[in-house]
Amino acid sequence: EITKEQRTLMKVIVDAYSTHQIPQDVAKKLLQEQYSADENFLLLTEMATSQVQVLVEFTKNIPGFLSLDREDQIALLKGSAVEAMFLRSAQVFSRKMPSGQTEVLEERIRKSGISEEFIIPMFNFYKSIVSLHMVQEEQALLTTITILTPDRPYVKDQQAVERIQETMLELLRKLCVLQRPQEPQYFARLLGRLTELRTLSHYHAEMLTSWRTNDHKFTPLLCEIWDVQ
Ligand SMILES: O=C(O)c1ccc2nc(N3C[C@H]4CCC[C@@H](C3)[C@@H]4OCc3c(-c4c(Cl)cccc4Cl)noc3C3CC3)sc2c1
């Protein structure tokens, strides 16, 4: 059964998740700006930068995160940013935007200088997330669990991270059992997505390198979070 404090924890996380979103004027640009590989890259850069800011604000609201060692907080954010952004943007593909933003976003990603070998696993992942039909509680918790992965590079006190992550895993497990009594494997399937995210994270590092060799510029925030330039 879900305890009272688990319900409170759930509410804090879901409220933070729904509060911190990409500003609509940024998201709307998807539909407005010109189409060219360079324009698409610039727009994706702007959106990724905005998404990182949203991610940092969300992370600060995860109960217990701010009590971690400061350097570990940075290490967790840097290590999970790409994965959290994949999860977050997967929701865009899940909710079939009325204004066709989904198709436009897909088109701009496909035409932004990313090589086909990364595009295929990327959109397979998006499809696999959409097919899970996650509710917002599951999306918010799965993103939280990804951020609180103890074995990111340079994390010193992995135990402290593990303790918070375990609380979130237990809550997500209970939620899955309650939401989908007829699908006992659903919780395991959600966690399986996190494994796929790690693979995408490696592909992403190569995407960055290939963009850089084609002299693409990133914003200071993206350079900092992804250790580029
Ligand atoms: O809430 C909405 O309405 C909404 C609409 C569109 C939208 N697009 C979003 N994106 C677009 C892009 C794809 C998903 C993650 C990033 C944010 C953004 O990342 C682009 C990106 C990525 C990236 C890609 Cl292409 C796919 C998945 C994850 C990442 Cl980080 N890597 O580098 C870059 C920049 C070019 C430097 S969030 C969002 C919210």
The ligand as a MOL file (V3000), in Angstrom:
LIG
                    3D

  0  0  0     0  0            999 V3000
M  V30 BEGIN CTAB
M  V30 COUNTS 39 45 0 0 0
M  V30 BEGIN ATOM
M  V30 1 O 6.8300 20.9440 -23.9600 0
M  V30 2 C 6.8690 21.1590 -25.1790 0
M  V30 3 O 5.9210 21.6190 -25.8510 0
M  V30 4 C 8.1550 20.8450 -25.8970 0
M  V30 5 C 8.1970 20.9160 -27.2860 0
M  V30 6 C 9.3870 20.6190 -27.9530 0
M  V30 7 C 10.5130 20.2590 -27.2400 0
M  V30 8 N 11.7450 19.9570 -27.7790 0
M  V30 9 C 12.6420 19.7020 -26.8480 0
M  V30 10 N 13.9570 19.4330 -27.1200 0
M  V30 11 C 14.3940 19.4250 -28.4770 0
M  V30 12 C 15.6910 18.6950 -28.6920 0
M  V30 13 C 15.5570 17.1960 -28.6360 0
M  V30 14 C 15.1620 16.7050 -27.2400 0
M  V30 15 C 16.0250 17.2940 -26.1420 0
M  V30 16 C 16.1550 18.7900 -26.2710 0
M  V30 17 C 14.8820 19.5620 -26.0340 0
M  V30 18 C 16.6770 19.1280 -27.6410 0
M  V30 19 O 17.9460 18.5140 -27.7740 0
M  V30 20 C 18.6490 18.8100 -28.9740 0
M  V30 21 C 20.0190 18.2430 -28.7790 0
M  V30 22 C 20.3340 16.9340 -28.4080 0
M  V30 23 C 19.3910 15.8610 -28.1390 0
M  V30 24 C 18.6840 15.2500 -29.1830 0
M  V30 25 Cl 18.9240 15.7970 -30.7890 0
M  V30 26 C 17.7680 14.2230 -28.9300 0
M  V30 27 C 17.5530 13.8090 -27.6030 0
M  V30 28 C 18.2560 14.3990 -26.5510 0
M  V30 29 C 19.1720 15.4240 -26.8390 0
M  V30 30 Cl 20.0180 16.1580 -25.5420 0
M  V30 31 N 21.6660 16.7960 -28.3330 0
M  V30 32 O 22.2280 17.9930 -28.6490 0
M  V30 33 C 21.2330 18.8810 -28.9210 0
M  V30 34 C 21.4930 20.2830 -29.3500 0
M  V30 35 C 21.9060 20.4630 -30.7470 0
M  V30 36 C 22.8750 20.6740 -29.5760 0
M  V30 37 S 11.9900 19.7630 -25.2680 0
M  V30 38 C 10.4520 20.2000 -25.8520 0
M  V30 39 C 9.2850 20.4740 -25.1550 0
M  V30 END ATOM
M  V30 BEGIN BOND
M  V30 1 2 1 2
M  V30 2 1 2 3
M  V30 3 1 2 4
M  V30 4 1 4 5
M  V30 5 2 4 39
M  V30 6 2 5 6
M  V30 7 1 6 7
M  V30 8 1 7 8
M  V30 9 2 7 38
M  V30 10 2 8 9
M  V30 11 1 9 10
M  V30 12 1 9 37
M  V30 13 1 10 11
M  V30 14 1 10 17
M  V30 15 1 11 12
M  V30 16 1 12 13
M  V30 17 1 12 18
M  V30 18 1 13 14
M  V30 19 1 14 15
M  V30 20 1 15 16
M  V30 21 1 16 17
M  V30 22 1 16 18
M  V30 23 1 18 19
M  V30 24 1 19 20
M  V30 25 1 20 21
M  V30 26 1 21 22
M  V30 27 2 21 33
M  V30 28 1 22 23
M  V30 29 2 22 31
M  V30 30 1 23 24
M  V30 31 2 23 29
M  V30 32 1 24 25
M  V30 33 2 24 26
M  V30 34 1 26 27
M  V30 35 2 27 28
M  V30 36 1 28 29
M  V30 37 1 29 30
M  V30 38 1 31 32
M  V30 39 1 32 33
M  V30 40 1 33 34
M  V30 41 1 34 35
M  V30 42 1 34 36
M  V30 43 1 35 36
M  V30 44 1 37 38
M  V30 45 1 38 39
M  V30 END BOND
M  V30 END CTAB
M  END
